[in-house]
Amino acid sequence: MFVLELTYTAPVERVDELLEAHREWLDTYYDEGVFIASGRKNPRDGGVILAVGDDRGQIEKIAAADPFVIGGVCAYRITEFHATKTAAALAEYRERRP
């Protein structure tokens, strides 16, 4: 599992110009089952995405294709972790300890 933390590198007004394209990009990966949660940080200086996958390289490629990245308004920090304990609703994402 991966935590993708977005940090805005441009004024929020520039971010807002790309927001619709970013939402469409999000929807693509929700539909594919890669993203399971996302939202803005508070204060609004970026966002967070919770993603599932076995391949860090693939997650990095997905992040690089975000319209926010292409538009030069955010940077990503990607943290991989093993979800060995979850809420019951997320049981299908539990992993065995490496």
Backbone bond lengths (Angstrom), bond angles and torsions (degrees), N, CA, C in turn:
res aa  C-N    CA-C-N  psi(-1)  N-CA   C-N-CA  omega(-1)  CA-C   N-CA-C  phi
1 M - - - 1.448 - - 1.524 107.54 -
2 F 1.319 115.65 155.35 1.454 120.98 -175.68 1.530 110.89 -135.88
3 V 1.320 115.10 142.09 1.458 122.05 169.50 1.519 105.85 -106.62
4 L 1.324 115.93 120.54 1.458 121.80 177.49 1.519 106.92 -105.56
5 E 1.318 116.26 113.87 1.464 120.45 179.28 1.521 108.96 -105.46
6 L 1.326 115.36 121.02 1.457 122.20 178.36 1.518 108.50 -96.69
7 T 1.313 116.17 136.13 1.460 121.51 173.02 1.517 107.30 -124.49
8 Y 1.328 115.74 124.74 1.460 119.64 179.85 1.519 110.07 -67.07
9 T 1.323 115.77 137.64 1.456 122.93 178.66 1.526 111.09 -115.34
10 A 1.319 115.58 8.03 1.465 122.24 -179.41 1.533 107.49 -140.80
11 P 1.312 117.36 164.86 1.467 120.06 177.60 1.536 111.33 -59.07
12 V 1.328 115.74 149.70 1.463 122.01 -177.82 1.531 111.59 -57.39
13 E 1.306 117.95 -30.45 1.464 120.87 178.56 1.531 110.74 -61.19
14 R 1.323 117.63 -38.55 1.473 120.91 176.87 1.519 110.66 -70.81
15 V 1.332 116.40 -37.14 1.470 121.01 176.51 1.529 109.24 -60.43
16 D 1.324 116.46 -46.68 1.465 121.03 -178.48 1.521 112.65 -59.37
17 E 1.321 117.83 -31.28 1.463 121.13 178.32 1.530 111.44 -63.03
18 L 1.330 117.34 -25.83 1.465 122.29 -177.40 1.521 112.85 -106.15
19 L 1.330 116.92 4.53 1.461 121.37 -172.07 1.525 112.91 -62.62
20 E 1.304 118.82 -42.72 1.466 120.91 -179.05 1.530 110.84 -63.23
21 A 1.322 116.79 -44.30 1.468 120.43 178.34 1.530 110.45 -64.30
22 H 1.325 117.08 -37.99 1.468 121.44 177.63 1.529 110.13 -63.40
23 R 1.326 117.27 -42.56 1.474 120.37 178.87 1.522 111.58 -63.98
24 E 1.313 117.66 -39.11 1.465 120.76 176.68 1.522 110.59 -63.98
25 W 1.330 116.71 -41.01 1.467 121.71 176.36 1.531 109.85 -60.94
26 L 1.339 117.02 -45.26 1.469 120.63 176.68 1.525 110.82 -56.97
27 D 1.334 116.32 -48.41 1.469 120.95 -177.81 1.525 112.11 -56.29
28 T 1.322 116.67 -38.10 1.470 120.77 178.52 1.526 110.57 -56.93
29 Y 1.325 116.56 -45.62 1.466 119.75 -175.89 1.524 112.83 -82.85
30 Y 1.318 117.96 -22.16 1.472 119.41 168.31 1.535 108.82 -66.65
31 D 1.329 116.42 -44.79 1.463 120.69 -179.99 1.529 111.96 -61.58
32 E 1.329 117.07 -32.32 1.464 121.49 179.51 1.531 112.51 -83.63
33 G 1.342 116.95 -6.79 1.458 120.33 179.52 1.519 114.19 82.36
34 V 1.324 117.57 11.86 1.466 121.12 179.80 1.525 110.73 -82.74
35 F 1.325 117.60 -43.37 1.462 121.66 179.57 1.521 109.15 -95.20
36 I 1.341 116.44 136.16 1.460 119.63 178.04 1.523 112.96 -120.60
37 A 1.333 118.65 -11.73 1.465 121.91 175.24 1.523 107.99 -163.85
38 S 1.334 115.59 149.88 1.462 120.10 176.54 1.515 109.25 -162.18
39 G 1.328 115.43 162.19 1.454 120.15 176.32 1.513 112.16 172.62
40 R 1.327 114.11 171.21 1.467 121.87 179.07 1.524 110.15 -74.55
41 K 1.327 114.52 150.88 1.467 119.77 169.86 1.529 107.81 -82.74
42 N 1.295 114.94 158.45 1.467 121.11 176.61 1.518 107.54 -126.06
43 P 1.335 119.40 111.78 1.455 127.27 9.94 1.530 111.54 -71.43
44 R 1.320 114.63 163.26 1.469 121.13 -173.78 1.537 111.00 -76.22
45 D 1.323 114.17 80.49 1.459 119.78 176.11 1.524 111.29 -122.74
46 G 1.338 115.72 16.06 1.457 121.42 -179.98 1.507 110.25 159.36
47 G 1.328 115.61 -154.81 1.454 120.55 -178.77 1.515 111.14 -157.31
48 V 1.327 114.73 179.58 1.460 122.11 -179.96 1.524 108.13 -137.64
49 I 1.331 115.63 139.79 1.459 122.33 174.97 1.523 107.39 -128.16
50 L 1.317 116.62 134.30 1.456 122.21 172.75 1.523 107.10 -102.19
51 A 1.334 116.44 121.74 1.464 121.61 -174.73 1.527 110.45 -126.16
52 V 1.325 115.09 152.70 1.460 120.80 176.37 1.524 108.67 -116.60
53 G 1.320 115.31 145.93 1.447 120.64 178.88 1.512 110.06 166.66
54 D 1.313 115.54 163.35 1.461 121.62 -179.73 1.526 112.68 -103.53
55 D 1.308 116.74 -10.35 1.458 121.19 -170.55 1.526 110.48 -120.83
56 R 1.335 116.67 105.65 1.457 120.86 -179.99 1.523 110.87 -58.98
57 G 1.320 117.07 -39.22 1.454 120.17 179.65 1.513 112.49 -58.41
58 Q 1.326 116.71 -39.97 1.464 120.39 178.43 1.527 110.87 -65.97
59 I 1.330 116.94 -40.95 1.469 120.56 177.85 1.535 109.87 -63.52
60 E 1.314 117.08 -39.77 1.469 120.53 177.57 1.528 111.16 -63.55
61 K 1.334 117.83 -39.23 1.470 121.16 177.11 1.521 111.02 -64.98
62 I 1.335 116.43 -40.77 1.463 120.54 177.69 1.519 109.99 -60.72
63 A 1.329 116.89 -47.52 1.467 120.67 -179.83 1.528 111.37 -61.56
64 A 1.316 116.80 -39.77 1.469 120.54 -179.31 1.525 112.31 -65.11
65 A 1.332 117.11 -21.98 1.466 121.28 179.91 1.527 113.26 -90.11
66 D 1.326 117.54 -0.83 1.467 121.41 177.74 1.535 108.64 -61.96
67 P 1.328 118.48 130.37 1.463 120.05 176.63 1.529 113.68 -54.71
68 F 1.324 117.70 -27.77 1.468 120.44 175.36 1.528 110.91 -64.01
69 V 1.334 117.01 -39.53 1.470 120.92 178.70 1.524 109.70 -71.49
70 I 1.324 116.21 -48.47 1.461 120.65 -179.65 1.528 110.11 -58.87
71 G 1.332 116.45 -37.50 1.461 121.32 179.78 1.517 113.99 -81.06
72 G 1.336 117.27 -2.83 1.460 121.13 176.13 1.516 115.21 72.45
73 V 1.361 116.80 29.98 1.465 118.65 -177.99 1.528 114.08 -111.96
74 C 1.339 117.54 -0.06 1.464 118.61 177.97 1.516 111.22 -152.97
75 A 1.321 114.18 160.99 1.461 122.57 173.45 1.519 106.98 -125.55
76 Y 1.326 116.25 149.04 1.458 121.93 -179.56 1.521 111.76 -106.92
77 R 1.305 115.16 144.80 1.463 123.25 165.82 1.523 104.89 -121.16
78 I 1.320 117.80 121.39 1.465 122.31 -176.53 1.519 108.73 -111.72
79 T 1.333 115.39 125.10 1.454 121.99 178.83 1.517 108.75 -118.83
80 E 1.318 115.94 123.05 1.465 120.76 176.25 1.527 108.51 -92.46
81 F 1.337 115.85 139.37 1.458 119.41 175.47 1.514 109.94 -147.19
82 H 1.324 115.93 161.54 1.457 122.20 179.03 1.523 108.06 -100.37
83 A 1.312 116.49 114.10 1.471 122.44 -178.92 1.530 108.55 -82.86
84 T 1.315 116.40 81.22 1.468 120.76 -177.80 1.524 111.90 -84.19
85 K 1.322 117.68 -14.19 1.464 122.50 176.54 1.520 107.54 -138.37
86 T 1.326 116.45 133.46 1.463 121.86 -179.19 1.524 109.74 -142.21
87 A 1.325 115.39 167.08 1.457 120.67 167.54 1.527 107.76 -65.29
88 A 1.317 116.33 156.24 1.466 120.67 -177.93 1.531 111.81 -54.40
89 A 1.324 117.61 -37.63 1.464 121.05 -178.34 1.536 112.47 -65.68
90 L 1.322 117.45 -17.57 1.464 121.60 -179.68 1.527 112.14 -109.86
91 A 1.311 116.99 16.99 1.468 121.46 -175.65 1.527 112.75 -55.13
92 E 1.314 117.79 -33.99 1.468 119.85 -178.52 1.523 112.86 -64.94
93 Y 1.339 117.41 -15.68 1.458 121.20 -178.68 1.535 113.06 -97.71
94 R 1.324 117.65 -1.25 1.463 120.19 -179.70 1.520 110.92 -63.52
95 E 1.308 114.90 143.28 1.443 121.28 179.86 1.531 110.57 -118.86
96 R 1.293 115.04 154.25 1.465 119.32 173.08 1.517 108.18 -81.21
97 R 1.298 115.55 150.91 1.467 119.27 177.64 1.521 109.99 -62.25
98 P 1.345 115.31 136.98 1.479 118.93 -179.05 1.525 111.14 -69.57
